[in-house]
Amino acid sequence: MDVVLRVVQPEEMALEPAAARPAGNRAAARVEALFREHYGRIVSMLARLTGDRAHSEEIASDVFHKLSQRPSLLDSGDDLAAWIYRVATNAGLDALRMNSRRRQREEAAALDVMGSAQPSALEQLLSAERAARVRTVLAVLKPRDAQLLLLRSSGLAYRELAAALGIEAGSVGTLLARAEAEFERRYRARYGESV
């Protein structure tokens, strides 16, 4: 089966053929002239922005359709090129945001599906053993070091760590690095493997 693809030229996408247009319809003539002049550049710009030429052509067509639905804008006599490019750019950015949100929702759904699978009995046993080892090592550390590691693993920022432990914010990084090194040293000494 032979499939023939061809590129549609702007003159083939005219809003209405010139012969069918009433002589007094200046607005349609203006939209068509703007379409012929800017359509190719708008599509190219949107294709660079979105990475999808077909979607860019749809967006560009929508922009010119919006323009054709605004007779007051067409009758104003203003230079409409700036309006066309601004609307096209905003529509392209909206499309990027929409695709980004859709992709995030799809990834979250995939993680939910993957996360809903129950770990095997062996995985549960290994996880429990590792947690017990970590608790054992934390119990032999200095209380401040253990608290620092525990609070940092809970997601607290340096400022929050400093406030919670009553230490200077500027020394949190150093104290945290020392606590991590001490934890790793004791863990290796006790269990003979890396953390």
NORJOLIN-V381117 format. One record per residue. N is the residue number from 1. PHI is phi in whole degrees, 0 to 359 (* if undefined). OMEGA is omega in degrees with one decimal (999 if undefined). D_FIRST is the distance of its C-alpha to the first C-alpha in whole Angstrom. Layout:
n=<N:N>
phi=<PHI:PHI>
omega=<OMEGA:OMEGA>
d_first=<D_FIRST:D_FIRST>
//
This chain:
n=<1:2:3:4:5:6:7:8:9:10:11:12:13:14:15:16:17:18:19:20:21:22:23:24:25:26:27:28:29:30:31:32:33:34:35:36:37:38:39:40:41:42:43:44:45:46:47:48:49:50:51:52:53:54:55:56:57:58:59:60:61:62:63:64:65:66:67:68:69:70:71:72:73:74:75:76:77:78:79:80:81:82:83:84:85:86:87:88:89:90:91:92:93:94:95:96:97:98:99:100:101:102:103:104:105:106:107:108:109:110:111:112:113:114:115:116:117:118:119:120:121:122:123:124:125:126:127:128:129:130:131:132:133:134:135:136:137:138:139:140:141:142:143:144:145:146:147:148:149:150:151:152:153:154:155:156:157:158:159:160:161:162:163:164:165:166:167:168:169:170:171:172:173:174:175:176:177:178:179:180:181:182:183:184:185:186:187:188:189:190:191:192:193:194:195>
phi=<*:269:247:250:251:222:275:276:272:306:293:281:256:305:298:205:301:302:292:272:278:297:299:271:270:289:297:296:294:293:298:296:296:295:300:298:284:247:303:300:291:297:298:297:298:293:295:294:288:266:79:224:295:298:294:296:295:296:298:298:298:297:298:290:294:301:298:293:271:241:299:295:291:292:278:291:82:288:286:270:300:298:299:299:292:296:295:295:297:298:294:295:294:299:296:298:298:297:294:295:296:297:297:296:296:294:294:296:295:296:294:298:294:291:288:283:289:286:293:291:299:297:299:296:296:296:295:295:294:296:298:296:297:297:299:298:291:299:292:264:283:302:305:296:296:297:296:300:294:294:292:293:291:275:101:288:280:303:299:293:297:299:294:292:257:67:240:291:298:290:260:299:301:294:297:294:298:295:296:296:296:294:299:296:299:291:296:295:297:278:246:68:215:283:290>
omega=<-179.8:176.7:-178.7:176.3:175.7:-179.3:177.7:179.5:-178.6:-179.4:177.7:-178.0:-178.2:-177.9:173.0:-178.7:-177.5:-178.8:-176.7:-175.7:175.9:-176.4:-175.8:-175.1:-178.1:-178.9:179.3:178.9:179.8:178.0:-179.8:179.2:177.5:178.2:-179.2:-175.6:-168.8:-173.2:-177.9:179.8:178.8:-179.8:179.5:178.9:-179.0:178.1:175.9:-178.3:-173.7:-176.9:-177.3:-175.6:-178.6:178.3:178.1:177.1:177.3:-180.0:-179.8:178.1:177.8:179.4:-179.7:174.7:176.7:179.1:-178.8:-180.0:-178.6:-177.3:-179.8:177.5:179.8:-178.5:-174.3:-178.8:179.0:173.4:-173.6:-179.2:179.8:178.8:-178.4:-178.3:178.8:179.7:179.2:178.8:178.7:178.9:177.1:177.3:175.7:179.0:177.1:179.2:-179.1:178.5:178.5:178.8:179.2:179.9:177.8:178.2:179.9:178.6:178.2:178.2:178.6:177.9:177.0:-179.7:179.7:-178.4:-178.1:176.9:-178.8:176.8:-179.8:179.4:178.7:178.6:178.4:179.5:179.0:178.7:179.0:179.3:179.6:178.5:178.6:178.3:-180.0:178.3:179.4:179.8:178.0:-177.9:-178.8:176.4:171.1:-177.8:-179.3:178.9:179.6:178.8:-179.7:179.6:-178.6:-179.9:178.8:178.9:176.6:174.1:179.6:177.2:-178.3:179.2:179.8:176.2:-179.8:-179.9:-177.2:-175.8:178.5:178.1:179.1:-179.2:-179.7:-178.3:-177.5:-178.5:-180.0:179.9:179.3:178.4:178.2:-179.7:178.4:179.5:178.7:177.8:-178.6:179.4:-178.7:179.8:179.0:179.9:-176.2:-172.0:174.6:179.5:179.4:-176.2:999>
d_first=<0:4:6:10:13:16:20:22:25:28:29:26:27:31:33:33:33:36:37:37:39:43:45:47:44:45:44:40:41:42:39:37:39:39:35:34:37:36:33:31:34:34:30:31:34:33:30:33:34:32:29:26:25:23:26:28:27:28:31:32:31:33:36:35:35:38:40:39:41:44:46:49:48:46:49:51:51:50:48:45:43:45:44:40:40:43:41:37:39:40:37:35:38:38:34:35:38:36:34:37:38:35:35:38:38:35:37:40:38:37:41:42:40:41:44:45:44:48:49:50:54:54:53:55:58:57:57:60:62:61:62:65:65:65:67:70:69:70:73:75:74:76:75:74:72:70:70:68:66:65:65:63:60:61:59:62:62:65:67:67:68:71:72:72:74:76:75:75:71:71:72:69:67:70:71:67:67:70:69:66:67:70:68:66:69:70:67:67:70:70:67:66:63:61:60>
//
